[in-house]
Amino acid sequence: MSGRASPPLGSLRERVELQSKTQSIDSAGGHQNSYLPLATVWARVTSLAGSLSILGDARAAKISHSVVLRFRSDLKPGDRIIYRTMPLEIVSAEDLNGHRAYLSCRCLQTSLTG
């Protein structure tokens, strides 16, 4: 159990959409990812850090976020959270304080910059 305290309920001020990742086989035999909506919930979203990197032939900006929401067991790495129209890929999701009251998700937003 973690020693982190629970956030005040009033600090969950942002509406976010939770989406579950599913894979299907496309006509060429590869995999195609799609996302199915799970729910729209209240959350607290905090930007943590940003960096620039090379992704293929393009530069990519990567911003990490912390998203705290009421506990749920149906989110996993690879799913995503839509925050203000920006898709945030869930990297990890863990019980915030061991009481199954809040879920803390580490997320990554990646965008190509040129």
BATOR-388726 format. One line per field, with one value per residue (C-alpha): residue number from 1; x, z, y; chain; residue in one letter. Coordinates in Angstrom, 3 decimals. Each point is the difference from the previous one (the first is absolute). Example, Ala and Ser with C-alpha at 12.3 -4.5 7.8 and 13.67 -1.06 7.14 Angstrom:
<nodes>
k	1,2
X	12.300,1.370
Z	7.800,-0.660
Y	-4.500,3.440
c	A,A
r	A,S
</nodes>
This chain:
<nodes>
k	1,2,3,4,5,6,7,8,9,10,11,12,13,14,15,16,17,18,19,20,21,22,23,24,25,26,27,28,29,30,31,32,33,34,35,36,37,38,39,40,41,42,43,44,45,46,47,48,49,50,51,52,53,54,55,56,57,58,59,60,61,62,63,64,65,66,67,68,69,70,71,72,73,74,75,76,77,78,79,80,81,82,83,84,85,86,87,88,89,90,91,92,93,94,95,96,97,98,99,100,101,102,103,104,105,106,107,108,109,110,111,112,113,114
X	0.000,1.298,0.303,-1.448,-2.995,-3.300,-0.641,-2.927,-3.034,-0.486,3.377,-1.432,-1.089,0.645,-2.352,1.905,-1.086,1.394,0.605,0.894,2.468,-1.065,1.917,-1.485,1.567,-0.040,-0.329,3.801,0.405,1.353,-1.555,-2.104,-0.525,-3.318,-1.302,-3.413,-1.490,-0.329,-1.247,0.262,1.213,1.401,3.790,2.972,2.539,3.503,2.762,3.294,2.801,0.648,2.699,0.849,1.136,0.358,-2.787,0.839,0.895,-1.966,0.470,-2.479,-1.007,-0.791,-1.791,-0.624,-3.116,-1.375,-3.742,-1.818,-3.590,-2.362,1.173,-1.010,1.414,-0.612,2.916,3.378,3.176,-0.725,-3.469,-0.368,-1.548,-1.348,0.716,-1.087,0.011,3.583,0.541,2.153,1.317,-0.063,3.480,-0.888,-3.082,0.222,-2.117,0.985,-0.041,-0.924,-3.638,-1.442,-1.370,2.179,1.901,3.222,0.914,3.291,-0.712,1.976,-1.088,1.993,-0.290,2.112,1.556,1.675
Z	0.000,-0.898,2.500,-2.371,1.280,-1.816,-1.947,1.004,-2.036,-1.143,-1.759,-2.727,-2.227,-3.563,-2.133,-1.838,-2.228,0.703,-3.014,-0.152,-2.659,-2.214,-2.830,-3.117,-3.005,-3.144,-3.590,-0.451,3.023,2.310,3.115,0.177,3.306,0.843,3.197,1.533,2.382,3.589,1.955,0.548,3.521,2.197,0.405,1.036,-2.833,0.693,-2.572,1.293,-2.553,-3.676,-2.454,-3.692,-1.800,-3.490,-1.133,-3.413,-2.158,2.102,3.291,2.681,3.126,2.935,3.090,3.025,2.113,3.280,-0.045,3.265,-0.074,2.066,0.148,-2.767,-0.982,-3.768,-1.007,-0.973,-1.794,-3.682,0.653,-0.271,1.570,-2.128,1.745,-1.764,-3.348,0.610,0.163,2.985,-0.162,3.363,0.904,3.502,2.218,3.730,3.129,1.480,3.693,0.232,0.926,-3.526,0.215,-2.608,-3.078,-0.997,-3.677,-1.568,-3.574,-3.028,-2.657,-3.238,-2.849,-3.143,-0.283,-3.399
Y	0.000,3.452,2.814,2.607,1.933,0.145,3.207,2.203,-1.044,3.607,-0.098,-2.278,2.912,-1.131,-2.106,-2.725,-2.877,-3.458,-2.254,-3.689,-1.186,-2.888,-1.666,-1.525,-1.692,2.120,-1.244,-0.182,-2.283,2.699,1.456,3.116,1.815,1.593,1.551,-0.595,2.562,-1.253,3.003,3.731,0.773,2.768,0.061,2.113,0.383,1.311,0.478,-1.412,0.337,0.479,-0.987,0.044,-3.136,-1.421,-2.328,-1.434,3.017,2.487,1.785,-0.954,1.885,-2.276,1.292,-2.186,0.500,-1.270,-0.699,-0.787,-1.264,-2.108,-3.611,-2.374,-3.356,0.139,2.278,-1.412,1.094,0.618,1.426,3.741,3.047,2.850,3.310,3.210,-1.879,-1.249,-3.784,-1.016,-3.577,-1.763,-1.251,-1.225,-0.092,-0.677,0.224,3.358,-0.919,-3.663,0.666,-0.375,3.538,1.749,-1.103,1.754,-0.272,1.035,1.062,1.105,2.480,-0.192,2.457,0.441,3.446,-0.167
c	A,A,A,A,A,A,A,A,A,A,A,A,A,A,A,A,A,A,A,A,A,A,A,A,A,A,A,A,A,A,A,A,A,A,A,A,A,A,A,A,A,A,A,A,A,A,A,A,A,A,A,A,A,A,A,A,A,A,A,A,A,A,A,A,A,A,A,A,A,A,A,A,A,A,A,A,A,A,A,A,A,A,A,A,A,A,A,A,A,A,A,A,A,A,A,A,A,A,A,A,A,A,A,A,A,A,A,A,A,A,A,A,A,A
r	M,S,G,R,A,S,P,P,L,G,S,L,R,E,R,V,E,L,Q,S,K,T,Q,S,I,D,S,A,G,G,H,Q,N,S,Y,L,P,L,A,T,V,W,A,R,V,T,S,L,A,G,S,L,S,I,L,G,D,A,R,A,A,K,I,S,H,S,V,V,L,R,F,R,S,D,L,K,P,G,D,R,I,I,Y,R,T,M,P,L,E,I,V,S,A,E,D,L,N,G,H,R,A,Y,L,S,C,R,C,L,Q,T,S,L,T,G
</nodes>
